[in-house]
Amino acid sequence: MAKAAKREHVWLECKDCGERNYRTEVNVMGGVPKIELKKFCRKERKHTVHKIRRK
């Protein structure tokens, strides 16, 4: 039987306004990756860079 992957729920936070808009899972086996994605921010009403934040 295979082991369950070590995954953790994290939030993607807008770098401009600081609002946490998206929730996703990341693999934390080798440490938390530093991810920056361009996603849509509802508060800014445009695509901005979002960074991982833990709750």
C-alpha positions in Angstrom: 0.0 0.0 0.0 1.4 3.4 -1.0 2.0 6.1 1.6 -0.1 9.3 1.4 1.8 12.3 0.0 2.5 15.1 2.5 0.4 17.9 1.2 -0.6 21.1 2.9 -3.3 23.7 2.2 -1.9 27.2 1.5 -3.4 30.5 0.4 -2.3 32.6 -2.5 -2.1 36.2 -1.4 -2.1 39.3 -3.7 1.2 41.2 -3.4 -0.5 44.5 -4.1 -3.5 44.6 -1.8 -2.7 41.7 0.6 -6.0 39.9 0.1 -6.0 36.1 0.2 -8.0 35.1 -2.9 -7.1 31.4 -3.7 -6.6 28.3 -1.7 -4.5 25.4 -3.0 -2.5 22.3 -2.0 1.3 22.0 -2.2 3.7 19.2 -1.7 5.8 19.9 1.4 8.0 16.9 1.3 11.1 18.8 0.4 10.0 22.1 2.0 7.4 24.6 0.9 8.1 25.8 -2.7 8.3 29.5 -3.4 5.6 30.0 -6.0 4.5 33.3 -7.6 1.6 33.2 -10.0 -0.3 35.9 -11.9 -3.9 35.4 -10.9 -7.0 37.7 -11.0 -7.5 39.8 -7.9 -11.2 40.8 -7.3 -10.3 43.8 -5.2 -7.9 45.2 -7.7 -10.0 44.0 -10.7 -6.9 43.0 -12.7 -4.3 40.3 -12.9 -1.6 40.6 -10.2 1.2 38.5 -8.8 0.1 36.2 -6.0 2.4 34.6 -3.5 2.1 31.6 -1.1 1.0 32.4 2.5 0.3 29.9 5.2 -2.8 30.5 7.4 
